[in-house]
Amino acid sequence: MTRYCCLAIALALFTWTAAAQTPVRFEEHFIDSTLRIDYYHIGNSSEEFITLDHVYRQGTWAGSTVNLLDPFMNGRYAVRVFDAP
């Protein structure tokens, strides 16, 4: 029984790592455009607020089209944007 559990876990890990290393192509998931978001970040020592000002679609994409995922996630504030299912 233990042998089958170890085999199942190893197979799941192999499948997960293979899927994680699948290259993502820029053209398949993005358009050649930049989304600019203007916002206000205000507050004091006890509270803070972030309010949306404007959203613009501007020019072409200026970032990397090869390294699409940020592996570091540095900073206190991170925003992730997803398409609706």
C-alpha positions in Angstrom: 0.0 0.0 0.0 2.8 2.4 0.9 4.5 1.6 -2.3 1.4 2.7 -4.3 1.1 5.9 -2.3 4.7 6.9 -3.0 4.2 6.1 -6.7 1.1 8.2 -6.8 2.8 11.1 -5.1 5.8 10.9 -7.4 3.6 10.8 -10.5 1.6 13.8 -9.2 4.8 15.8 -8.5 6.3 14.9 -12.0 3.1 16.0 -13.7 3.0 19.3 -11.7 6.6 20.1 -12.4 6.2 19.3 -16.1 3.2 21.6 -16.3 5.0 24.3 -14.4 7.9 24.3 -17.0 5.6 24.5 -20.0 6.6 27.6 -21.8 4.0 30.3 -22.1 3.9 32.1 -25.4 3.2 35.9 -25.4 1.0 35.7 -28.5 -1.3 33.0 -27.1 -2.3 35.0 -24.0 -1.7 38.7 -24.6 -2.2 41.5 -27.1 0.6 43.8 -28.1 -0.6 46.7 -25.9 0.0 48.3 -22.5 -2.6 48.8 -19.8 -1.9 51.9 -17.8 -3.7 52.2 -14.5 -3.7 55.6 -12.6 -4.6 55.4 -9.0 -4.3 57.3 -5.7 -2.7 55.6 -2.7 -3.6 57.8 0.3 -3.8 57.3 4.1 -2.2 58.0 7.4 -0.6 55.9 10.2 -3.8 54.0 11.0 -5.5 53.4 7.6 -4.9 53.6 3.9 -7.0 53.7 0.7 -6.3 52.9 -2.9 -8.7 54.5 -5.4 -8.9 54.1 -9.1 -8.5 57.2 -11.2 -8.2 56.2 -14.9 -7.5 53.1 -17.0 -5.9 53.5 -20.4 -4.9 51.3 -23.2 -1.7 52.7 -24.6 0.9 51.9 -27.3 2.7 48.6 -27.6 3.9 46.2 -24.9 7.3 47.5 -23.6 8.1 44.6 -21.4 9.7 41.2 -22.1 7.7 38.8 -24.3 9.8 35.9 -23.1 9.9 36.2 -19.3 6.2 36.6 -18.6 6.1 35.5 -14.9 7.6 37.4 -12.1 9.3 34.8 -9.9 10.1 37.3 -7.1 6.8 38.9 -6.0 8.7 41.6 -4.1 7.0 44.4 -2.3 4.0 44.8 0.0 1.4 45.4 -2.7 0.8 43.0 -5.6 -2.1 43.0 -8.0 -3.0 40.0 -10.1 -5.5 40.4 -13.0 -7.3 37.5 -14.5 -9.8 37.2 -17.3 -13.3 36.3 -16.3 -14.1 32.5 -16.8 
